[in-house]
Amino acid sequence: MSTVMAPKGAPQSVPALLLRNVGQFGSKPAYREKEFGIWQTWSWAEAADEIEAMALGLLALGIERGDHVAVIGRNRPALYWSMVAAQKVGAIPVPLYQDAVAEEMSYVLEHCGARFIIAGDQEQVDKVIEVQERIQHIDHIIYHESRGLRKYDHTKLHSLASVQSEGRAARERFENELATREAELDYDSTCVMLYTSGTTGKPKGVVLSNRNIIETSKASSEFDRLDPHDEVLAYLPMAWVGDFIFSIGQAYWTGFCVNCPESADTMMTDLREIGPTYYFAPPRVFENLLTSVMIRMEDASPFKRRMFHYFMDHAKKVGPRMLDGKPVGMLDWLKYQLGDLLVIGPLKNTLGMSRVRVGYTAGEAIGPEIFDFYRALGINLKQLYGQTEASVFITQHPDHEVRPDTVGVPSPGVEIKIAESGEVFYRSPGVFVEYYKNAESTADTKDAEGWVATGDAGFIEEGSGHLRIIDRAKDVGKMADGRLFAPKYVENKLKFFPNILEAVVFGNGREFCTAFINIDLTAVGNWAERNNIAYASYQELASHPMVLETIKSHVEEVNRSVAEDAMLSGCQVHRFLVLHKELDADDGELTRTRKVRRRIIEEKFADLIEALYSGKSEQYTETEVTYEDGRKGKITATLKLCDAAVAAEVDHHKVAAE
């Protein structure tokens, strides 16, 4: 595939885009941050000044070309600036997950050989200091928030403000060096290194170039007609490739404003105040928002409940049609407008989505009911399919071609092919350079022609050209009788119920499928409160007979749905249990992006899996857990193992034979 070149004179790096934006949008807001309840704003010119001071300060501390700079903390303008400042001096920013425990952080810091750490606050500094004894190459730790750090040893510890002050004072000494290093940056310079979530092993460092980030940002921005007047809320982990593309790539390409909330607790309030026009959230966020809406409606008066359901039922019929530009009758249109005035408009305002022009979800499949609910509100919610290795975008839903059962068509500049095994391959200008220090994995993932193996099984629909993803290729297997086993297909259907937070289905090589279920404590807890059911813990509520009966009804409803699919009808869940604990990233059961680590769960809970297949009605188990302060402990439980009715299957023999 031919290499995409930047047009002559076009910016070839993120710092070059920053310089262009200062010229074009100098006084326009570039960043906002809410602190102590007040929004503070920086224009592009002001942000550039802050970034330059950081870059000069890093030079004063002795940063070298090619050094890795770890950035750890919540979404804050100063941390985004630090990544661009690192690029200006020829270094490579490496954002880390702020909720990673010290041990996880240790692996990444050691693997990338970070000399400089830029940390948000005392919590992150403490984690770095904890691992510093065994990682000898950390030369400087720079912190943004000084609270609690006054009495620390400041030999290698500096405040970001003091680094900037030093940079401003040393401008004459280092401005020529800074100009030289910035001029050296081109399309093939490394822009950022992001670590994969590590579902099957240690995370890999994905090296992305300026070409990858800028070409992808340009194509995706043009696809959705993003412009300098758009607003985004930056609240997703900075270590995730999506946040880097939205909050740096697209933001710098288009010149739109990046807004940082005060904290996770104030996120919904801040979302309403900003009213973003471009919004991304994983399915779990959309599911949680819908769950909170339905909980509030249960507590509303009978009249309000009836009005809500009356207008929402109508909106589900005509809202998506109106979004797609299809004609609706005058009476239907008037009825929708009345519903918008009384129910839909106030609800969108409560959700902070009154101004959303383009909304995306990705990472996992989203339930059709949830997807249709938001589109019924007039929110242009679409799906995209992507990976860190693709600089996010592989496929997207074009306007007026939005469907809950596909992930859209190839993004601009992306080619897709399906291997004989069913695995999806792609290539594009966004394809990563390499896995850092891992030539073997690079060669396994990307071939000489630039085609990348996604690890997902899927197919392209004839006619529409839309891609449908079935499951992770490595997770697709066969039942004992040869029928197809695709666990994620069933898990996603189970997670569509507000009461179910997580599900893990087993059955590869077995006679039938079984499942672990995690209840959603918010939704089930609210139900328990309304029904005067007392409980003291997650474990107690999860084992309540009425909860088990409710989950059983959900499993059986999913079985009826699965039975209708000739290819996957063998994946019905015959037996299940509700786990005594929530699956947790701190316990290694999920990745930091909440993907299930299937192999670890199979090993950790092997006794429970065997109990489900042995026909037992209950099973005692002990499980090691990690508390918030890092201490380890054990919890014990005797779990009920439940049977679920399976539905009559369609004739699958022909499918299996094929």
HUQUIGI-V756980 format. One record per backbone hydrogen bond with DSSP energy under -1.0 kcal/mol. CO is the residue of the C=O (numbers start at 1). NH is the residue of the N-H. If there is no record, write none. Layout:
{{CO,NH} {CO,NH}}
This chain:
{{7,10} {13,17} {14,18} {15,19} {16,20} {17,21} {18,22} {19,23} {20,24} {21,25} {25,28} {26,45} {28,44} {30,258} {31,42} {32,260} {33,40} {35,38} {38,35} {40,33} {42,30} {42,31} {43,47} {44,48} {45,49} {46,50} {47,51} {48,52} {49,53} {50,54} {51,55} {52,56} {53,57} {54,58} {55,59} {56,60} {57,61} {58,63} {59,62} {64,67} {67,92} {68,115} {68,116} {69,94} {70,118} {71,96} {72,120} {76,80} {77,81} {78,82} {79,83} {80,84} {81,85} {82,86} {83,87} {84,88} {85,89} {86,91} {87,90} {90,66} {92,69} {93,193} {94,71} {97,100} {101,105} {102,106} {103,107} {104,108} {105,109} {106,110} {107,111} {108,112} {109,114} {115,139} {115,140} {116,70} {117,142} {118,72} {119,144} {120,145} {121,125} {122,126} {123,127} {124,128} {125,129} {126,130} {127,131} {128,132} {131,135} {140,117} {141,158} {142,119} {143,160} {146,149} {149,152} {156,141} {158,143} {159,163} {160,164} {161,165} {162,166} {163,167} {164,168} {165,169} {166,170} {168,171} {170,174} {171,175} {174,178} {175,179} {176,180} {177,181} {178,182} {179,183} {180,184} {182,185} {186,189} {187,211} {189,210} {192,208} {194,206} {204,196} {205,436} {206,194} {207,433} {208,191} {208,192} {209,213} {210,214} {211,215} {212,216} {213,217} {214,218} {215,219} {216,220} {217,221} {218,222} {219,223} {220,224} {221,226} {227,230} {230,257} {231,277} {231,278} {232,259} {233,235} {237,240} {240,244} {241,245} {242,246} {243,247} {244,248} {244,249} {245,250} {248,252} {249,253} {250,254} {251,255} {257,232} {258,32} {259,234} {260,34} {266,270} {267,271} {268,272} {269,273} {270,274} {271,275} {277,357} {277,358} {279,360} {282,285} {282,286} {283,287} {284,288} {285,289} {286,290} {287,291} {288,292} {289,293} {290,294} {291,295} {292,296} {293,297} {294,298} {295,299} {301,305} {302,306} {303,307} {304,308} {305,309} {306,310} {307,311} {308,312} {309,313} {310,314} {311,315} {312,316} {314,318} {315,319} {318,322} {319,323} {320,324} {321,326} {322,325} {329,333} {330,334} {331,335} {332,336} {333,337} {334,338} {335,339} {336,340} {337,341} {338,342} {339,343} {339,344} {340,345} {343,347} {344,348} {345,349} {346,350} {347,351} {348,353} {358,279} {359,382} {360,281} {361,384} {367,371} {368,372} {369,373} {370,374} {371,375} {372,376} {373,377} {374,379} {375,378} {379,381} {380,359} {382,361} {383,397} {385,394} {385,395} {387,392} {388,391} {389,432} {391,393} {394,411} {395,385} {396,409} {398,401} {408,467} {409,396} {411,414} {415,427} {417,425} {419,422} {422,458} {423,419} {424,454} {425,417} {426,452} {427,415} {428,431} {434,207} {435,438} {438,442} {439,443} {440,444} {441,445} {442,446} {445,453} {447,450} {451,447} {452,426} {455,473} {456,424} {457,470} {457,471} {459,468} {461,465} {462,464} {466,461} {467,407} {468,459} {471,457} {472,475} {472,476} {477,485} {478,509} {479,482} {483,479} {485,477} {487,491} {488,492} {489,493} {490,494} {491,495} {494,497} {497,500} {499,520} {502,518} {504,516} {506,514} {507,510} {510,480} {513,574} {513,575} {514,506} {515,577} {516,504} {517,579} {518,501} {518,502} {520,524} {521,525} {522,526} {523,527} {524,528} {525,529} {526,530} {527,531} {528,533} {529,532} {537,541} {538,542} {539,543} {541,544} {544,548} {545,549} {546,550} {547,551} {548,552} {549,553} {550,554} {551,555} {552,556} {553,557} {554,558} {555,559} {556,560} {557,561} {558,562} {559,563} {562,565} {563,650} {565,569} {568,571} {574,644} {575,515} {576,642} {577,517} {584,589} {585,588} {589,597} {591,594} {595,591} {596,598} {597,601} {598,602} {599,603} {600,604} {601,605} {603,606} {605,609} {606,610} {607,611} {608,612} {609,613} {610,614} {611,616} {617,641} {619,639} {621,637} {623,635} {625,633} {627,630} {631,627} {633,625} {635,623} {637,621} {639,619} {642,576} {652,656} {653,657} {654,658}}
